[in-house]
Amino acid sequence: MSNETLYEKFGREEAIAKVVDYFYELVLTDDTVNRFFQETDMEKQRKHQTKFISFALGGPNQYSGKSMAKAHEGMNIQPEHFQAIAQHLKEALLHFGVDEADVNMVLASISELKDDVLYK
């Protein structure tokens, strides 16, 4: 068994940035969740998300954004919104050839953030 992190396995920050770009293409065309990004600087958002996901996958901690709870404050995100975002992340990862087992590991780690995101 390799000690390679998912960050390294996925191709580091450059590859993760491509996944994030595709992820936001999916999110921004989904009327269920796109309203949450109407006032968002998407270039900045993509950079923050790439750093956040990179760190979450075992890469270097370059994320300097707000805590998850603080970032989602006042948004009143419901379970169906969280699920839609998770589904788009799954689709983006699969689109770039990430195998199902690794996708499931990513989604499991994302689901641990639910309490910091929902109903804020």
Biopython code that builds the backbone (N, CA, C, O; Angstrom):
import numpy as np
from Bio.PDB.StructureBuilder import StructureBuilder

atoms = [
    (1, "MET", "N", (0.839, -1.186, 0.000)),
    (1, "MET", "CA", (0.000, 0.000, 0.000)),
    (1, "MET", "C", (0.882, 1.247, 0.000)),
    (1, "MET", "O", (1.842, 1.331, 0.767)),
    (2, "SER", "N", (0.572, 2.172, -0.822)),
    (2, "SER", "CA", (1.359, 3.390, -0.995)),
    (2, "SER", "C", (1.011, 4.429, 0.068)),
    (2, "SER", "O", (-0.107, 4.463, 0.583)),
    (3, "ASN", "N", (1.987, 5.273, 0.384)),
    (3, "ASN", "CA", (1.749, 6.392, 1.296)),
    (3, "ASN", "C", (1.330, 7.638, 0.540)),
    (3, "ASN", "O", (1.233, 8.720, 1.118)),
    (4, "GLU", "N", (1.082, 7.487, -0.749)),
    (4, "GLU", "CA", (0.692, 8.611, -1.588)),
    (4, "GLU", "C", (-0.645, 9.181, -1.119)),
    (4, "GLU", "O", (-1.606, 8.438, -0.918)),
    (5, "THR", "N", (-0.701, 10.494, -0.948)),
    (5, "THR", "CA", (-1.956, 11.142, -0.555)),
    (5, "THR", "C", (-2.877, 11.229, -1.773)),
    (5, "THR", "O", (-2.435, 11.086, -2.913)),
    (6, "LEU", "N", (-4.151, 11.464, -1.514)),
    (6, "LEU", "CA", (-5.081, 11.683, -2.626)),
    (6, "LEU", "C", (-4.667, 12.921, -3.412)),
    (6, "LEU", "O", (-4.836, 12.968, -4.630)),
    (7, "TYR", "N", (-4.131, 13.912, -2.731)),
    (7, "TYR", "CA", (-3.624, 15.118, -3.390)),
    (7, "TYR", "C", (-2.579, 14.748, -4.443)),
    (7, "TYR", "O", (-2.637, 15.228, -5.575)),
    (8, "GLU", "N", (-1.629, 13.899, -4.072)),
    (8, "GLU", "CA", (-0.593, 13.469, -5.025)),
    (8, "GLU", "C", (-1.185, 12.565, -6.105)),
    (8, "GLU", "O", (-0.859, 12.697, -7.285)),
    (9, "LYS", "N", (-2.045, 11.661, -5.693)),
    (9, "LYS", "CA", (-2.659, 10.712, -6.631)),
    (9, "LYS", "C", (-3.486, 11.438, -7.697)),
    (9, "LYS", "O", (-3.492, 11.039, -8.861)),
    (10, "PHE", "N", (-4.182, 12.506, -7.291)),
    (10, "PHE", "CA", (-5.034, 13.237, -8.223)),
    (10, "PHE", "C", (-4.257, 14.168, -9.140)),
    (10, "PHE", "O", (-4.818, 14.685, -10.105)),
    (11, "GLY", "N", (-2.978, 14.393, -8.861)),
    (11, "GLY", "CA", (-2.188, 15.246, -9.746)),
    (11, "GLY", "C", (-1.869, 16.613, -9.174)),
    (11, "GLY", "O", (-1.535, 17.543, -9.907)),
    (12, "ARG", "N", (-1.975, 16.726, -7.870)),
    (12, "ARG", "CA", (-1.639, 17.945, -7.142)),
    (12, "ARG", "C", (-2.555, 19.112, -7.516)),
    (12, "ARG", "O", (-3.608, 18.921, -8.123)),
    (13, "GLU", "N", (-2.138, 20.314, -7.145)),
    (13, "GLU", "CA", (-3.014, 21.488, -7.242)),
    (13, "GLU", "C", (-3.460, 21.796, -8.675)),
    (13, "GLU", "O", (-4.599, 22.210, -8.891)),
    (14, "GLU", "N", (-2.593, 21.601, -9.631)),
    (14, "GLU", "CA", (-2.949, 21.912, -11.029)),
    (14, "GLU", "C", (-4.141, 21.067, -11.496)),
    (14, "GLU", "O", (-5.071, 21.581, -12.118)),
    (15, "ALA", "N", (-4.100, 19.788, -11.193)),
    (15, "ALA", "CA", (-5.202, 18.907, -11.595)),
    (15, "ALA", "C", (-6.456, 19.190, -10.770)),
    (15, "ALA", "O", (-7.570, 19.147, -11.294)),
    (16, "ILE", "N", (-6.277, 19.474, -9.501)),
    (16, "ILE", "CA", (-7.419, 19.782, -8.640)),
    (16, "ILE", "C", (-8.100, 21.060, -9.116)),
    (16, "ILE", "O", (-9.325, 21.167, -9.057)),
    (17, "ALA", "N", (-7.323, 22.024, -9.582)),
    (17, "ALA", "CA", (-7.902, 23.269, -10.112)),
    (17, "ALA", "C", (-8.813, 22.977, -11.302)),
    (17, "ALA", "O", (-9.843, 23.632, -11.461)),
    (18, "LYS", "N", (-8.455, 22.016, -12.130)),
    (18, "LYS", "CA", (-9.296, 21.650, -13.279)),
    (18, "LYS", "C", (-10.607, 21.024, -12.806)),
    (18, "LYS", "O", (-11.672, 21.297, -13.362)),
    (19, "VAL", "N", (-10.520, 20.193, -11.790)),
    (19, "VAL", "CA", (-11.729, 19.587, -11.221)),
    (19, "VAL", "C", (-12.628, 20.683, -10.644)),
    (19, "VAL", "O", (-13.843, 20.668, -10.844)),
    (20, "VAL", "N", (-12.022, 21.630, -9.928)),
    (20, "VAL", "CA", (-12.780, 22.726, -9.324)),
    (20, "VAL", "C", (-13.456, 23.576, -10.395)),
    (20, "VAL", "O", (-14.613, 23.963, -10.234)),
    (21, "ASP", "N", (-12.754, 23.869, -11.477)),
    (21, "ASP", "CA", (-13.351, 24.640, -12.573)),
    (21, "ASP", "C", (-14.571, 23.927, -13.143)),
    (21, "ASP", "O", (-15.617, 24.542, -13.349)),
    (22, "TYR", "N", (-14.435, 22.634, -13.394)),
    (22, "TYR", "CA", (-15.550, 21.861, -13.942)),
    (22, "TYR", "C", (-16.695, 21.775, -12.917)),
    (22, "TYR", "O", (-17.868, 21.884, -13.274)),
    (23, "PHE", "N", (-16.340, 21.580, -11.657)),
    (23, "PHE", "CA", (-17.322, 21.543, -10.579)),
    (23, "PHE", "C", (-18.172, 22.809, -10.589)),
    (23, "PHE", "O", (-19.397, 22.734, -10.492)),
    (24, "TYR", "N", (-17.528, 23.979, -10.706)),
    (24, "TYR", "CA", (-18.294, 25.224, -10.694)),
    (24, "TYR", "C", (-19.099, 25.415, -11.977)),
    (24, "TYR", "O", (-20.130, 26.088, -11.951)),
    (25, "GLU", "N", (-18.663, 24.848, -13.088)),
    (25, "GLU", "CA", (-19.502, 24.867, -14.294)),
    (25, "GLU", "C", (-20.822, 24.160, -13.990)),
    (25, "GLU", "O", (-21.893, 24.646, -14.353)),
    (26, "LEU", "N", (-20.736, 23.018, -13.324)),
    (26, "LEU", "CA", (-21.939, 22.258, -12.969)),
    (26, "LEU", "C", (-22.796, 23.028, -11.963)),
    (26, "LEU", "O", (-24.013, 23.126, -12.123)),
    (27, "VAL", "N", (-22.163, 23.566, -10.941)),
    (27, "VAL", "CA", (-22.877, 24.284, -9.882)),
    (27, "VAL", "C", (-23.604, 25.508, -10.433)),
    (27, "VAL", "O", (-24.764, 25.750, -10.099)),
    (28, "LEU", "N", (-22.926, 26.271, -11.268)),
    (28, "LEU", "CA", (-23.499, 27.527, -11.747)),
    (28, "LEU", "C", (-24.644, 27.337, -12.735)),
    (28, "LEU", "O", (-25.392, 28.276, -13.006)),
    (29, "THR", "N", (-24.787, 26.132, -13.273)),
    (29, "THR", "CA", (-25.923, 25.856, -14.163)),
    (29, "THR", "C", (-27.055, 25.140, -13.426)),
    (29, "THR", "O", (-28.066, 24.795, -14.038)),
    (30, "ASP", "N", (-26.898, 24.916, -12.130)),
    (30, "ASP", "CA", (-27.898, 24.224, -11.328)),
    (30, "ASP", "C", (-28.721, 25.251, -10.544)),
    (30, "ASP", "O", (-28.219, 25.874, -9.609)),
    (31, "ASP", "N", (-29.970, 25.419, -10.928)),
    (31, "ASP", "CA", (-30.837, 26.399, -10.280)),
    (31, "ASP", "C", (-31.118, 26.079, -8.811)),
    (31, "ASP", "O", (-31.604, 26.936, -8.073)),
    (32, "THR", "N", (-30.819, 24.873, -8.392)),
    (32, "THR", "CA", (-30.987, 24.501, -6.992)),
    (32, "THR", "C", (-30.000, 25.250, -6.097)),
    (32, "THR", "O", (-30.327, 25.601, -4.964)),
    (33, "VAL", "N", (-28.781, 25.495, -6.614)),
    (33, "VAL", "CA", (-27.714, 26.059, -5.774)),
    (33, "VAL", "C", (-27.007, 27.284, -6.349)),
    (33, "VAL", "O", (-26.255, 27.939, -5.628)),
    (34, "ASN", "N", (-27.220, 27.613, -7.606)),
    (34, "ASN", "CA", (-26.433, 28.701, -8.208)),
    (34, "ASN", "C", (-26.694, 30.062, -7.566)),
    (34, "ASN", "O", (-25.848, 30.953, -7.642)),
    (35, "ARG", "N", (-27.847, 30.228, -6.939)),
    (35, "ARG", "CA", (-28.143, 31.519, -6.299)),
    (35, "ARG", "C", (-27.177, 31.846, -5.172)),
    (35, "ARG", "O", (-26.978, 33.015, -4.843)),
    (36, "PHE", "N", (-26.578, 30.826, -4.580)),
    (36, "PHE", "CA", (-25.621, 31.057, -3.501)),
    (36, "PHE", "C", (-24.334, 31.723, -4.003)),
    (36, "PHE", "O", (-23.525, 32.201, -3.208)),
    (37, "PHE", "N", (-24.157, 31.750, -5.313)),
    (37, "PHE", "CA", (-22.924, 32.284, -5.891)),
    (37, "PHE", "C", (-23.146, 33.549, -6.718)),
    (37, "PHE", "O", (-22.233, 34.007, -7.405)),
    (38, "GLN", "N", (-24.348, 34.116, -6.657)),
    (38, "GLN", "CA", (-24.674, 35.293, -7.462)),
    (38, "GLN", "C", (-23.781, 36.485, -7.161)),
    (38, "GLN", "O", (-23.419, 37.226, -8.075)),
    (39, "GLU", "N", (-23.423, 36.683, -5.920)),
    (39, "GLU", "CA", (-22.610, 37.836, -5.512)),
    (39, "GLU", "C", (-21.144, 37.446, -5.266)),
    (39, "GLU", "O", (-20.396, 38.189, -4.631)),
    (40, "THR", "N", (-20.753, 36.291, -5.768)),
    (40, "THR", "CA", (-19.422, 35.751, -5.479)),
    (40, "THR", "C", (-18.438, 36.081, -6.586)),
    (40, "THR", "O", (-18.761, 35.966, -7.768)),
    (41, "ASP", "N", (-17.248, 36.488, -6.207)),
    (41, "ASP", "CA", (-16.133, 36.635, -7.146)),
    (41, "ASP", "C", (-15.663, 35.217, -7.453)),
    (41, "ASP", "O", (-14.941, 34.610, -6.662)),
    (42, "MET", "N", (-16.072, 34.695, -8.599)),
    (42, "MET", "CA", (-15.830, 33.287, -8.902)),
    (42, "MET", "C", (-14.353, 32.963, -9.120)),
    (42, "MET", "O", (-13.932, 31.839, -8.848)),
    (43, "GLU", "N", (-13.571, 33.900, -9.593)),
    (43, "GLU", "CA", (-12.134, 33.633, -9.735)),
    (43, "GLU", "C", (-11.518, 33.404, -8.356)),
    (43, "GLU", "O", (-10.750, 32.464, -8.152)),
    (44, "LYS", "N", (-11.864, 34.271, -7.427)),
    (44, "LYS", "CA", (-11.376, 34.144, -6.051)),
    (44, "LYS", "C", (-11.915, 32.854, -5.424)),
    (44, "LYS", "O", (-11.186, 32.134, -4.741)),
    (45, "GLN", "N", (-13.191, 32.573, -5.662)),
    (45, "GLN", "CA", (-13.824, 31.368, -5.124)),
    (45, "GLN", "C", (-13.123, 30.111, -5.631)),
    (45, "GLN", "O", (-12.856, 29.193, -4.855)),
    (46, "ARG", "N", (-12.827, 30.068, -6.915)),
    (46, "ARG", "CA", (-12.149, 28.901, -7.487)),
    (46, "ARG", "C", (-10.776, 28.701, -6.844)),
    (46, "ARG", "O", (-10.394, 27.575, -6.526)),
    (47, "LYS", "N", (-10.043, 29.786, -6.656)),
    (47, "LYS", "CA", (-8.712, 29.690, -6.034)),
    (47, "LYS", "C", (-8.824, 29.194, -4.593)),
    (47, "LYS", "O", (-8.074, 28.313, -4.175)),
    (48, "HIS", "N", (-9.763, 29.764, -3.839)),
    (48, "HIS", "CA", (-9.958, 29.325, -2.452)),
    (48, "HIS", "C", (-10.345, 27.849, -2.396)),
    (48, "HIS", "O", (-9.816, 27.085, -1.590)),
    (49, "GLN", "N", (-11.274, 27.464, -3.264)),
    (49, "GLN", "CA", (-11.759, 26.082, -3.258)),
    (49, "GLN", "C", (-10.653, 25.111, -3.639)),
    (49, "GLN", "O", (-10.555, 24.025, -3.068)),
    (50, "THR", "N", (-9.823, 25.493, -4.597)),
    (50, "THR", "CA", (-8.712, 24.637, -5.007)),
    (50, "THR", "C", (-7.757, 24.426, -3.838)),
    (50, "THR", "O", (-7.321, 23.303, -3.587)),
    (51, "LYS", "N", (-7.435, 25.489, -3.129)),
    (51, "LYS", "CA", (-6.541, 25.381, -1.965)),
    (51, "LYS", "C", (-7.189, 24.551, -0.859)),
    (51, "LYS", "O", (-6.528, 23.729, -0.225)),
    (52, "PHE", "N", (-8.480, 24.769, -0.631)),
    (52, "PHE", "CA", (-9.196, 24.036, 0.408)),
    (52, "PHE", "C", (-9.226, 22.542, 0.083)),
    (52, "PHE", "O", (-8.897, 21.718, 0.937)),
    (53, "ILE", "N", (-9.616, 22.188, -1.133)),
    (53, "ILE", "CA", (-9.691, 20.781, -1.517)),
    (53, "ILE", "C", (-8.300, 20.157, -1.535)),
    (53, "ILE", "O", (-8.133, 19.007, -1.131)),
    (54, "SER", "N", (-7.310, 20.899, -1.996)),
    (54, "SER", "CA", (-5.935, 20.386, -1.990)),
    (54, "SER", "C", (-5.525, 19.986, -0.573)),
    (54, "SER", "O", (-4.983, 18.902, -0.358)),
    (55, "PHE", "N", (-5.788, 20.862, 0.379)),
    (55, "PHE", "CA", (-5.449, 20.573, 1.774)),
    (55, "PHE", "C", (-6.268, 19.394, 2.289)),
    (55, "PHE", "O", (-5.735, 18.516, 2.969)),
    (56, "ALA", "N", (-7.558, 19.370, 1.968)),
    (56, "ALA", "CA", (-8.434, 18.291, 2.425)),
    (56, "ALA", "C", (-7.986, 16.930, 1.898)),
    (56, "ALA", "O", (-8.262, 15.901, 2.515)),
    (57, "LEU", "N", (-7.298, 16.924, 0.761)),
    (57, "LEU", "CA", (-6.833, 15.673, 0.155)),
    (57, "LEU", "C", (-5.402, 15.322, 0.561)),
    (57, "LEU", "O", (-4.807, 14.391, 0.017)),
    (58, "GLY", "N", (-4.859, 16.068, 1.513)),
    (58, "GLY", "CA", (-3.534, 15.734, 2.013)),
    (58, "GLY", "C", (-2.414, 16.592, 1.472)),
    (58, "GLY", "O", (-1.241, 16.303, 1.709)),
    (59, "GLY", "N", (-2.754, 17.641, 0.749)),
    (59, "GLY", "CA", (-1.748, 18.554, 0.214)),
    (59, "GLY", "C", (-1.341, 19.591, 1.253)),
    (59, "GLY", "O", (-1.787, 19.545, 2.399)),
    (60, "PRO", "N", (-0.499, 20.518, 0.845)),
    (60, "PRO", "CA", (-0.035, 21.548, 1.783)),
    (60, "PRO", "C", (-1.186, 22.467, 2.205)),
    (60, "PRO", "O", (-2.127, 22.694, 1.444)),
    (61, "ASN", "N", (-1.094, 22.987, 3.421)),
    (61, "ASN", "CA", (-2.131, 23.887, 3.922)),
    (61, "ASN", "C", (-1.849, 25.295, 3.434)),
    (61, "ASN", "O", (-1.115, 26.051, 4.071)),
    (62, "GLN", "N", (-2.437, 25.638, 2.304)),
    (62, "GLN", "CA", (-2.321, 26.977, 1.740)),
    (62, "GLN", "C", (-3.653, 27.710, 1.843)),
    (62, "GLN", "O", (-3.778, 28.850, 1.395)),
    (63, "TYR", "N", (-4.645, 27.052, 2.434)),
    (63, "TYR", "CA", (-5.970, 27.652, 2.549)),
    (63, "TYR", "C", (-5.956, 28.686, 3.660)),
    (63, "TYR", "O", (-5.596, 28.385, 4.798)),
    (64, "SER", "N", (-6.351, 29.909, 3.323)),
    (64, "SER", "CA", (-6.374, 30.976, 4.327)),
    (64, "SER", "C", (-7.750, 31.634, 4.395)),
    (64, "SER", "O", (-7.887, 32.761, 4.871)),
    (65, "GLY", "N", (-8.755, 30.925, 3.917)),
    (65, "GLY", "CA", (-10.101, 31.476, 3.921)),
    (65, "GLY", "C", (-10.767, 31.339, 5.280)),
    (65, "GLY", "O", (-10.157, 30.906, 6.258)),
    (66, "LYS", "N", (-12.029, 31.719, 5.310)),
    (66, "LYS", "CA", (-12.825, 31.655, 6.529)),
    (66, "LYS", "C", (-13.070, 30.201, 6.914)),
    (66, "LYS", "O", (-12.913, 29.292, 6.099)),
    (67, "SER", "N", (-13.456, 30.001, 8.169)),
    (67, "SER", "CA", (-13.875, 28.662, 8.588)),
    (67, "SER", "C", (-15.128, 28.299, 7.797)),
    (67, "SER", "O", (-15.801, 29.175, 7.253)),
    (68, "MET", "N", (-15.434, 27.025, 7.736)),
    (68, "MET", "CA", (-16.618, 26.581, 6.997)),
    (68, "MET", "C", (-17.885, 27.227, 7.577)),
    (68, "MET", "O", (-18.741, 27.696, 6.827)),
    (69, "ALA", "N", (-18.000, 27.249, 8.883)),
    (69, "ALA", "CA", (-19.193, 27.839, 9.506)),
    (69, "ALA", "C", (-19.292, 29.327, 9.170)),
    (69, "ALA", "O", (-20.371, 29.815, 8.836)),
    (70, "LYS", "N", (-18.192, 30.037, 9.254)),
    (70, "LYS", "CA", (-18.180, 31.480, 8.982)),
    (70, "LYS", "C", (-18.481, 31.750, 7.496)),
    (70, "LYS", "O", (-19.231, 32.670, 7.170)),
    (71, "ALA", "N", (-17.900, 30.953, 6.613)),
    (71, "ALA", "CA", (-18.089, 31.151, 5.175)),
    (71, "ALA", "C", (-19.540, 30.935, 4.742)),
    (71, "ALA", "O", (-19.981, 31.501, 3.741)),
    (72, "HIS", "N", (-20.274, 30.128, 5.486)),
    (72, "HIS", "CA", (-21.647, 29.797, 5.096)),
    (72, "HIS", "C", (-22.690, 30.490, 5.964)),
    (72, "HIS", "O", (-23.884, 30.217, 5.848)),
    (73, "GLU", "N", (-22.240, 31.374, 6.822)),
    (73, "GLU", "CA", (-23.116, 32.116, 7.723)),
    (73, "GLU", "C", (-24.145, 32.931, 6.935)),
    (73, "GLU", "O", (-23.804, 33.625, 5.977)),
    (74, "GLY", "N", (-25.394, 32.836, 7.349)),
    (74, "GLY", "CA", (-26.455, 33.610, 6.723)),
    (74, "GLY", "C", (-26.997, 33.023, 5.427)),
    (74, "GLY", "O", (-27.889, 33.606, 4.812)),
    (75, "MET", "N", (-26.475, 31.887, 5.009)),
    (75, "MET", "CA", (-26.908, 31.308, 3.738)),
    (75, "MET", "C", (-28.102, 30.362, 3.887)),
    (75, "MET", "O", (-28.800, 30.090, 2.910)),
    (76, "ASN", "N", (-28.336, 29.866, 5.089)),
    (76, "ASN", "CA", (-29.424, 28.937, 5.361)),
    (76, "ASN", "C", (-29.429, 27.752, 4.387)),
    (76, "ASN", "O", (-30.457, 27.418, 3.797)),
    (77, "ILE", "N", (-28.273, 27.134, 4.235)),
    (77, "ILE", "CA", (-28.133, 25.974, 3.345)),
    (77, "ILE", "C", (-28.877, 24.795, 3.953)),
    (77, "ILE", "O", (-28.718, 24.473, 5.131)),
    (78, "GLN", "N", (-29.688, 24.166, 3.124)),
    (78, "GLN", "CA", (-30.508, 23.028, 3.517)),
    (78, "GLN", "C", (-29.849, 21.724, 3.050)),
    (78, "GLN", "O", (-28.951, 21.754, 2.208)),
    (79, "PRO", "N", (-30.287, 20.586, 3.590)),
    (79, "PRO", "CA", (-29.692, 19.313, 3.186)),
    (79, "PRO", "C", (-29.700, 19.072, 1.669)),
    (79, "PRO", "O", (-28.745, 18.521, 1.121)),
    (80, "GLU", "N", (-30.778, 19.485, 0.997)),
    (80, "GLU", "CA", (-30.828, 19.257, -0.460)),
    (80, "GLU", "C", (-29.778, 20.088, -1.200)),
    (80, "GLU", "O", (-29.287, 19.668, -2.248)),
    (81, "HIS", "N", (-29.433, 21.247, -0.674)),
    (81, "HIS", "CA", (-28.381, 22.062, -1.287)),
    (81, "HIS", "C", (-27.023, 21.389, -1.091)),
    (81, "HIS", "O", (-26.218, 21.302, -2.019)),
    (82, "PHE", "N", (-26.787, 20.920, 0.120)),
    (82, "PHE", "CA", (-25.533, 20.232, 0.417)),
    (82, "PHE", "C", (-25.393, 19.008, -0.484)),
    (82, "PHE", "O", (-24.320, 18.748, -1.030)),
    (83, "GLN", "N", (-26.478, 18.263, -0.635)),
    (83, "GLN", "CA", (-26.466, 17.059, -1.473)),
    (83, "GLN", "C", (-26.192, 17.409, -2.936)),
    (83, "GLN", "O", (-25.449, 16.698, -3.613)),
    (84, "ALA", "N", (-26.775, 18.481, -3.421)),
    (84, "ALA", "CA", (-26.538, 18.895, -4.812)),
    (84, "ALA", "C", (-25.071, 19.238, -5.038)),
    (84, "ALA", "O", (-24.489, 18.862, -6.055)),
    (85, "ILE", "N", (-24.474, 19.953, -4.086)),
    (85, "ILE", "CA", (-23.059, 20.313, -4.194)),
    (85, "ILE", "C", (-22.192, 19.051, -4.171)),
    (85, "ILE", "O", (-21.268, 18.913, -4.973)),
    (86, "ALA", "N", (-22.490, 18.140, -3.258)),
    (86, "ALA", "CA", (-21.741, 16.883, -3.181)),
    (86, "ALA", "C", (-21.858, 16.095, -4.481)),
    (86, "ALA", "O", (-20.880, 15.512, -4.948)),
    (87, "GLN", "N", (-23.047, 16.079, -5.062)),
    (87, "GLN", "CA", (-23.260, 15.360, -6.325)),
    (87, "GLN", "C", (-22.438, 15.994, -7.454)),
    (87, "GLN", "O", (-21.866, 15.279, -8.277)),
    (88, "HIS", "N", (-22.379, 17.315, -7.496)),
    (88, "HIS", "CA", (-21.580, 17.987, -8.523)),
    (88, "HIS", "C", (-20.093, 17.713, -8.333)),
    (88, "HIS", "O", (-19.359, 17.564, -9.310)),
    (89, "LEU", "N", (-19.652, 17.647, -7.091)),
    (89, "LEU", "CA", (-18.254, 17.306, -6.838)),
    (89, "LEU", "C", (-17.970, 15.882, -7.300)),
    (89, "LEU", "O", (-16.932, 15.616, -7.907)),
    (90, "LYS", "N", (-18.884, 14.979, -7.015)),
    (90, "LYS", "CA", (-18.733, 13.591, -7.470)),
    (90, "LYS", "C", (-18.644, 13.539, -8.995)),
    (90, "LYS", "O", (-17.761, 12.881, -9.546)),
    (91, "GLU", "N", (-19.546, 14.223, -9.664)),
    (91, "GLU", "CA", (-19.540, 14.240, -11.131)),
    (91, "GLU", "C", (-18.235, 14.809, -11.678)),
    (91, "GLU", "O", (-17.687, 14.290, -12.651)),
    (92, "ALA", "N", (-17.743, 15.864, -11.059)),
    (92, "ALA", "CA", (-16.501, 16.490, -11.523)),
    (92, "ALA", "C", (-15.319, 15.541, -11.342)),
    (92, "ALA", "O", (-14.479, 15.416, -12.233)),
    (93, "LEU", "N", (-15.254, 14.881, -10.202)),
    (93, "LEU", "CA", (-14.159, 13.936, -9.958)),
    (93, "LEU", "C", (-14.219, 12.773, -10.939)),
    (93, "LEU", "O", (-13.196, 12.387, -11.504)),
    (94, "LEU", "N", (-15.402, 12.212, -11.147)),
    (94, "LEU", "CA", (-15.554, 11.112, -12.107)),
    (94, "LEU", "C", (-15.216, 11.560, -13.525)),
    (94, "LEU", "O", (-14.623, 10.803, -14.294)),
    (95, "HIS", "N", (-15.591, 12.785, -13.868)),
    (95, "HIS", "CA", (-15.302, 13.341, -15.190)),
    (95, "HIS", "C", (-13.801, 13.322, -15.484)),
    (95, "HIS", "O", (-13.384, 13.115, -16.623)),
    (96, "PHE", "N", (-13.000, 13.541, -14.443)),
    (96, "PHE", "CA", (-11.553, 13.566, -14.613)),
    (96, "PHE", "C", (-10.887, 12.230, -14.285)),
    (96, "PHE", "O", (-9.675, 12.167, -14.077)),
    (97, "GLY", "N", (-11.689, 11.164, -14.242)),
    (97, "GLY", "CA", (-11.132, 9.818, -14.139)),
    (97, "GLY", "C", (-10.760, 9.348, -12.751)),
    (97, "GLY", "O", (-10.041, 8.359, -12.608)),
    (98, "VAL", "N", (-11.235, 10.037, -11.721)),
    (98, "VAL", "CA", (-10.969, 9.584, -10.360)),
    (98, "VAL", "C", (-11.810, 8.334, -10.122)),
    (98, "VAL", "O", (-13.002, 8.318, -10.429)),
    (99, "ASP", "N", (-11.191, 7.286, -9.574)),
    (99, "ASP", "CA", (-11.949, 6.048, -9.406)),
    (99, "ASP", "C", (-12.972, 6.168, -8.271)),
    (99, "ASP", "O", (-12.841, 6.990, -7.365)),
    (100, "GLU", "N", (-13.970, 5.332, -8.362)),
    (100, "GLU", "CA", (-15.135, 5.388, -7.461)),
    (100, "GLU", "C", (-14.743, 5.307, -5.989)),
    (100, "GLU", "O", (-15.313, 6.017, -5.160)),
    (101, "ALA", "N", (-13.783, 4.458, -5.655)),
    (101, "ALA", "CA", (-13.365, 4.313, -4.250)),
    (101, "ALA", "C", (-12.792, 5.625, -3.726)),
    (101, "ALA", "O", (-13.085, 6.024, -2.599)),
    (102, "ASP", "N", (-11.975, 6.297, -4.537)),
    (102, "ASP", "CA", (-11.401, 7.575, -4.118)),
    (102, "ASP", "C", (-12.473, 8.660, -4.036)),
    (102, "ASP", "O", (-12.444, 9.497, -3.133)),
    (103, "VAL", "N", (-13.409, 8.646, -4.969)),
    (103, "VAL", "CA", (-14.518, 9.596, -4.934)),
    (103, "VAL", "C", (-15.296, 9.426, -3.633)),
    (103, "VAL", "O", (-15.657, 10.408, -2.984)),
    (104, "ASN", "N", (-15.550, 8.181, -3.261)),
    (104, "ASN", "CA", (-16.292, 7.915, -2.028)),
    (104, "ASN", "C", (-15.540, 8.401, -0.794)),
    (104, "ASN", "O", (-16.155, 8.873, 0.162)),
    (105, "MET", "N", (-14.209, 8.289, -0.811)),
    (105, "MET", "CA", (-13.405, 8.801, 0.307)),
    (105, "MET", "C", (-13.520, 10.318, 0.395)),
    (105, "MET", "O", (-13.646, 10.874, 1.486)),
    (106, "VAL", "N", (-13.477, 10.987, -0.754)),
    (106, "VAL", "CA", (-13.612, 12.448, -0.775)),
    (106, "VAL", "C", (-14.986, 12.846, -0.253)),
    (106, "VAL", "O", (-15.096, 13.742, 0.584)),
    (107, "LEU", "N", (-16.025, 12.193, -0.734)),
    (107, "LEU", "CA", (-17.382, 12.526, -0.307)),
    (107, "LEU", "C", (-17.590, 12.259, 1.184)),
    (107, "LEU", "O", (-18.320, 12.992, 1.851)),
    (108, "ALA", "N", (-16.955, 11.218, 1.702)),
    (108, "ALA", "CA", (-17.055, 10.933, 3.135)),
    (108, "ALA", "C", (-16.419, 12.065, 3.940)),
    (108, "ALA", "O", (-16.953, 12.469, 4.973)),
    (109, "SER", "N", (-15.284, 12.577, 3.473)),
    (109, "SER", "CA", (-14.646, 13.669, 4.212)),
    (109, "SER", "C", (-15.447, 14.960, 4.093)),
    (109, "SER", "O", (-15.489, 15.752, 5.035)),
    (110, "ILE", "N", (-16.082, 15.179, 2.944)),
    (110, "ILE", "CA", (-16.930, 16.356, 2.757)),
    (110, "ILE", "C", (-18.159, 16.269, 3.666)),
    (110, "ILE", "O", (-18.592, 17.274, 4.229)),
    (111, "SER", "N", (-18.712, 15.073, 3.806)),
    (111, "SER", "CA", (-19.917, 14.923, 4.627)),
    (111, "SER", "C", (-19.647, 15.263, 6.094)),
    (111, "SER", "O", (-20.571, 15.613, 6.827)),
    (112, "GLU", "N", (-18.397, 15.163, 6.522)),
    (112, "GLU", "CA", (-18.041, 15.535, 7.896)),
    (112, "GLU", "C", (-18.202, 17.038, 8.135)),
    (112, "GLU", "O", (-18.228, 17.482, 9.283)),
    (113, "LEU", "N", (-18.309, 17.817, 7.064)),
    (113, "LEU", "CA", (-18.439, 19.277, 7.181)),
    (113, "LEU", "C", (-19.897, 19.733, 7.268)),
    (113, "LEU", "O", (-20.168, 20.920, 7.455)),
    (114, "LYS", "N", (-20.818, 18.807, 7.136)),
    (114, "LYS", "CA", (-22.246, 19.153, 7.102)),
    (114, "LYS", "C", (-22.675, 20.074, 8.232)),
    (114, "LYS", "O", (-23.349, 21.078, 8.003)),
    (115, "ASP", "N", (-22.284, 19.731, 9.445)),
    (115, "ASP", "CA", (-22.727, 20.513, 10.604)),
    (115, "ASP", "C", (-22.216, 21.941, 10.572)),
    (115, "ASP", "O", (-22.836, 22.829, 11.156)),
    (116, "ASP", "N", (-21.095, 22.180, 9.898)),
    (116, "ASP", "CA", (-20.541, 23.528, 9.789)),
    (116, "ASP", "C", (-21.180, 24.329, 8.664)),
    (116, "ASP", "O", (-20.952, 25.533, 8.551)),
    (117, "VAL", "N", (-21.970, 23.673, 7.841)),
    (117, "VAL", "CA", (-22.522, 24.313, 6.643)),
    (117, "VAL", "C", (-24.036, 24.487, 6.715)),
    (117, "VAL", "O", (-24.561, 25.532, 6.331)),
    (118, "LEU", "N", (-24.729, 23.478, 7.201)),
    (118, "LEU", "CA", (-26.192, 23.491, 7.175)),
    (118, "LEU", "C", (-26.802, 24.474, 8.170)),
    (118, "LEU", "O", (-26.315, 24.653, 9.286)),
    (119, "TYR", "N", (-27.888, 25.102, 7.721)),
    (119, "TYR", "CA", (-28.749, 25.957, 8.539)),
    (119, "TYR", "C", (-28.043, 27.156, 9.167)),
    (119, "TYR", "O", (-28.516, 27.679, 10.176)),
    (120, "LYS", "N", (-26.944, 27.597, 8.608)),
    (120, "LYS", "CA", (-26.203, 28.736, 9.182)),
    (120, "LYS", "C", (-26.802, 30.038, 8.745)),
    (120, "LYS", "O", (-26.314, 31.102, 9.126)),
]
sb = StructureBuilder()
sb.init_structure("model")
sb.init_model(0)
sb.init_chain("A")
sb.init_seg("    ")
for serial, (resi, resn, name, xyz) in enumerate(atoms, 1):
    if name == "N":
        sb.init_residue(resn, " ", resi, " ")
    sb.init_atom(name, np.array(xyz, "f"), 0.0, 1.0, " ", f" {name:<3s}", serial, name[0])
structure = sb.get_structure()
